[in-house]
Amino acid sequence: MKALYISLIGLFLVVSCKSDKTETPVSENVKELTITEKIANAHGFENWKNVSEVKFTFQVDRDTIKGKGRSWTWFPKNDKVKMTTSETNIKYRRSQMDSTHVNTDQKFINDKYWLLVPFQLVWDSSAKVSEPTFTVAPISKKQLNMLTITYPNEGGYTPGDAYDIYYDNDFMIREWVFRKGNSKKPSLTTTFENYKVYNGIKIATDHKMADGNWNLNFTDVSITLVN
């Protein structure tokens, strides 16, 4: 009986030790976001996966003269595109383009790039992105963060071009410099301003030069999400 009693005590101690054992939490390796991912997310990139349709009109106003706008309807999930101007109306699918659509598609890529620059930073995986620096922005003269995205010399409609992106500490783009062919001399410098939110996606609807008499802008913007 004494032996049985000792055995039961020993069994109790073993069970107690097992039940008292604390679980060691499994640490998950959380991937650190890149600067371009942080910029894209600050502009609402997490909502892009739900976008079914994008509409916008691209135009450039000079002084008091209103530009002739190009209106676009884009269905990104099947890459259908429609362009409407005062002279024409063209529809095509980018995966099935022929030579008659190349000129229209060049315009679409240009206009869409201006509209969604923050997202292009993560979409354009072939481009080279520099390490960020802290410097003076060319128009506002404010201290901002800056990185440069440079495109390869082959492929695309404008190979070899470079863009200096100026963004604040909230990762919102405030200005940029376009340098054609990665020239040291700026080809175009504009602001990113008048941000508006469309179903969680933030878009700068005005891009002005330093003198204020030139404004590349977007009107009639709408972004539709999947139901």
KASUL-V923263 format. One record per pair of residues at least 4 apart in sequence whose ideal C-beta (glycine too) atoms are under 6 Angstrom apart, sorted by the first residue. I is the first residue (numbers start at 1). J is the second residue. D is the distance in Angstrom with one decimal. If there is no record, write none. Layout:
<<I | J | D> <I | J | D>>
This chain:
<<16 | 20 | 6.0> <33 | 37 | 4.2> <33 | 38 | 5.1> <35 | 132 | 5.6> <36 | 121 | 4.0> <36 | 122 | 5.2> <36 | 129 | 5.8> <37 | 122 | 5.8> <38 | 171 | 4.7> <39 | 118 | 5.2> <39 | 121 | 5.8> <39 | 167 | 5.9> <39 | 171 | 4.7> <40 | 45 | 3.8> <40 | 118 | 5.0> <40 | 119 | 5.4> <40 | 121 | 6.0> <40 | 122 | 4.8> <41 | 45 | 5.1> <42 | 171 | 3.8> <42 | 172 | 5.6> <43 | 118 | 3.9> <43 | 202 | 4.6> <44 | 200 | 4.6> <44 | 201 | 4.0> <44 | 202 | 5.2> <45 | 119 | 5.7> <47 | 200 | 3.9> <47 | 201 | 5.5> <50 | 225 | 4.4> <50 | 226 | 5.0> <51 | 76 | 5.9> <51 | 223 | 5.8> <52 | 224 | 5.3> <52 | 226 | 4.9> <53 | 75 | 5.6> <53 | 224 | 4.1> <54 | 74 | 4.5> <54 | 223 | 5.5> <55 | 73 | 5.1> <55 | 222 | 4.6> <56 | 72 | 5.7> <56 | 115 | 5.8> <56 | 218 | 5.1> <56 | 221 | 4.6> <57 | 69 | 4.3> <57 | 71 | 4.4> <57 | 219 | 4.8> <57 | 220 | 4.5> <58 | 70 | 5.0> <58 | 111 | 4.0> <59 | 67 | 3.9> <59 | 69 | 3.7> <60 | 67 | 4.2> <60 | 216 | 4.9> <61 | 66 | 5.4> <61 | 67 | 5.3> <61 | 215 | 4.8> <62 | 214 | 5.6> <63 | 213 | 5.1> <70 | 85 | 5.5> <71 | 84 | 4.4> <72 | 83 | 5.8> <73 | 82 | 4.3> <74 | 81 | 5.4> <75 | 80 | 4.3> <79 | 93 | 6.0> <79 | 94 | 4.3> <79 | 95 | 5.7> <80 | 93 | 5.2> <81 | 92 | 5.8> <81 | 108 | 5.5> <82 | 91 | 4.7> <83 | 90 | 4.9> <83 | 104 | 5.5> <84 | 89 | 5.1> <90 | 104 | 5.2> <92 | 97 | 6.0> <92 | 101 | 4.5> <97 | 101 | 4.3> <101 | 105 | 5.4> <106 | 157 | 5.0> <108 | 112 | 5.8> <109 | 157 | 5.8> <113 | 120 | 5.7> <116 | 120 | 6.0> <119 | 123 | 5.8> <120 | 124 | 5.3> <126 | 152 | 5.6> <127 | 149 | 5.0> <127 | 151 | 5.0> <128 | 150 | 4.7> <129 | 149 | 5.3> <130 | 147 | 5.3> <130 | 148 | 4.3> <132 | 145 | 5.1> <132 | 147 | 4.6> <133 | 146 | 5.4> <134 | 145 | 5.8> <135 | 146 | 5.1> <136 | 141 | 5.8> <137 | 142 | 5.2> <137 | 144 | 4.6> <137 | 166 | 4.5> <137 | 175 | 4.9> <138 | 189 | 5.2> <139 | 175 | 5.4> <139 | 191 | 5.7> <139 | 210 | 5.0> <144 | 166 | 4.4> <144 | 168 | 5.9> <145 | 167 | 5.2> <146 | 164 | 5.8> <146 | 166 | 5.1> <147 | 165 | 5.4> <148 | 162 | 5.9> <148 | 164 | 5.1> <149 | 163 | 5.1> <150 | 162 | 4.4> <150 | 182 | 5.8> <151 | 161 | 5.2> <153 | 159 | 5.2> <153 | 160 | 4.6> <154 | 159 | 5.6> <160 | 181 | 4.9> <160 | 182 | 5.5> <161 | 180 | 5.7> <162 | 179 | 4.5> <162 | 182 | 4.3> <163 | 176 | 5.6> <163 | 178 | 5.6> <164 | 177 | 4.1> <165 | 173 | 5.9> <165 | 176 | 5.3> <166 | 174 | 5.5> <166 | 175 | 4.2> <167 | 171 | 5.6> <167 | 173 | 4.9> <168 | 172 | 5.3> <168 | 174 | 5.8> <173 | 192 | 4.7> <174 | 192 | 5.6> <175 | 191 | 5.4> <177 | 186 | 4.7> <177 | 189 | 4.8> <178 | 187 | 5.1> <178 | 188 | 4.4> <179 | 183 | 5.0> <179 | 186 | 5.9> <179 | 187 | 5.7> <180 | 187 | 4.3> <190 | 207 | 4.1> <190 | 209 | 5.8> <191 | 208 | 4.9> <192 | 204 | 3.8> <193 | 204 | 5.9> <193 | 206 | 4.9> <194 | 205 | 4.7> <194 | 206 | 4.1> <195 | 202 | 5.2> <195 | 204 | 5.3> <196 | 203 | 6.0> <196 | 205 | 5.5> <197 | 202 | 5.3> <198 | 221 | 5.9> <198 | 223 | 4.1> <199 | 223 | 4.9> <199 | 225 | 5.3> <201 | 223 | 5.5> <205 | 217 | 5.9> <205 | 218 | 4.7> <206 | 215 | 5.8> <206 | 217 | 5.0> <207 | 216 | 4.3> <208 | 212 | 5.8> <208 | 215 | 4.9> <209 | 214 | 4.2>>
